[in-house]
Amino acid sequence: MRQIDHFISGGAGASASRFAEIMDPNNGGVQARVVLGDANILERAVQAALAAQPAWETTNPQRRARVMFEFKRLVEANMDELAHMLSAEHGKVIADSKGDIQRGLEVIEFCCGIPHVMKGEYSQGAGPGIDVYSMRQPIGIGAGITPFNFPAMIPLWMSGPAIATGNAFIIKPSERDPSVPVRLAELFIEAGLPEGICQVVHGDKEMVDAILDHPAIGAISFVGSSDIAHYVYHRGVAKGKRVQAMGGAKNHGIVMPDADLDQVVNDLTGAAFGSAGERCMALPVVVPVGDDTAERLKAKLIPAIEALRVGVSTDAEAHYGPVVTAQHKAKVEGWIQTCVDEGGELIIDGRGFKLQGHEEGFFIGPTLFDHVTTDMESYKEEIFGPVLQMVRAASFEEALALPSKHQYGNGVAIFTRNGHAAREFASRVNVGMVGINVPIPVPVAYHSFGGWKRSGFGDTDQYGMEGIKFWTKVKKITQRWPDGAPDGGNAFVIPTMG
Ligand code: NAD
C-alpha cells in the first residue's frame, strides 16, 4: 500500500509504528496510509530547522522572494498533478481543487513582494540628534496545523508568509488528506529553498501536543474546528507562544425583499453545496426577510437544488463530489435527522443518495430545510455538509441579529439592491468577513482572512499584512551619535520629548 511519509530536512522521514488510513471518498476503500509521528519525529524536524534557519533569515529578502517566484512557477507547472492528488483524497471536484491551489498561490504572489512589505519605519530627529526606527525580524521556527478541507490553500496561507519573512516552517497537515502538503514542500525545495526551512510532520493529537509543547517553536498557526482551535490557542499561549487559531463557522446569507432572486439562487447553490458544503466560508443558512421573500426564494431554490449533479470528483460535469470520510457522512446525516427531530421542515432529503457504480462512495445528496429556528441544535452547530437551512426573519433587524448573536462569526453575506441596507448591515453585523452580493467573501491575498467569536482565537488574521505581522517580531531602535558636546541633560530623569 502507498505510504505517505514525513518530509524532514528535504527527504522522507523515519519509520513509524502508528498509521492512519487515507480513504478513497469516491469508492469508499482505503487508498494509502500516512505515518503518525510523535515528539521524537518532531525533534528531528526542529533540529533541522534550527540548523537551517539562521542562514535563511540572513539571506537577503530579494533572494527569498526569488524562491517564491520560482515556487509559484513550479506549482503552476504541476497544477494538474496537484489538483488530481487533492481531489483523490478530499473528494472535491477537479475545478474546485484547482481553485483551492490557486487561492493559496495568490498568497505566494503576495509573498513575492516580501522585500517591500518587510520594510520597517524610520523617524529622523525624534529628539535632539535622536532617530527611532523599527525592523521586522522572523520568529525563528513556526508551525502550522491544518484542516482537511483546504489541503493546498491553508498550508500556503501559512507557509508563504512564514517562510518569506525568514522563518523555518513545520507543517502538520490533516491526516485525512496529507499528500498535497508534502508535494508542496518538495516543490519548495525544487524552487531553491534550503532543506530544513519547509518540513512536514504527520500525526494526530500526539503530534499536535508535541508541537504545542516544544520550546523552540515560537509561533503556531492553526485552522480547524472550534473546540480544537480553542484548545490549541490556550495550550500554546500558556507555553509562551504566539498563536492564531481559526475555528468553525455557520455563515448566514441574508436575502432582502429587493434582492435579485435568480442571482441569489445561483450564488446560494454554489456557496451552500460546492465542495459538499465542506468549506468554512460556505453559506449553510439562508435568511429571507419576510414570508413573501421566503416563498419566492423557495420556489426558485427547489428546482435549482434538484438540478444539482453529484458525481465522482473527476466528473467534469459534477457540481460537487463525496464528503471526505464515512464518519463524516454519518455525522452530516445525523445532523439532518436531528434537524427533523427538532421540527425543521425537510424539503429535500439528501440521505441515502447512491451513485451508480460508486455505491460505497461517501456521497450525500443536497438537502434543504425550511422553518429552522434559533433554538435548534442543528442551527447552533456547524454541520459541514451539503445541507442548507432556511431561517425566516420578519425584518432587517431580526435578520441582522441572527448572525450577530450566533456563536460563530466567520463570514456572512447580504443580498440586496439597497445600498443603505447593505452599508448598515456591513457596519453593524458582529461577524469578521462580510459579502455584499458576494456569497463567499474570502478576502483577496493582499487583505487578510479571519473570523470573530468562536471562529477565531488570537488577534492576528491569516495572510496579507496581518500574516506578515504574525510571523515577525518588531524590534524598535532608538539611536543617537553624540558629538561629545555636553548636552546638559539629567540622566536620572526619564527622557521625555517635552
Ligand atoms: P479538525 O479540528 O478535526 O482538525 C484540524 C487539525 O487539528 C488537524 O490537523 C487534526 O489532525 C488536528 N486535531 C484533530 N483532533 C485533535 C485533537 N484532539 N487535539 C489536537 N489536534 C487535533 O478539523 P477538520 O475536520 O480537519 O476541518 C474542518 C473544520 O475546520 C471545520 O470546523 C471548519 O469550519 C474549520 N475550518 C475553519 C477555517 C477558518 O479559517 N476559520 C478554514 C477551514 C476550515
Residues whose N, C-alpha, C, O or C-beta is under 5 A from the ligand:
A	BS01	NAD	I145 T146 P147 F148 N149 K172 P173 S174 E175 G203 D204 K205 V208 V223 G224 S225 S226 I228 M246 G247 G248 A249 C280 S455
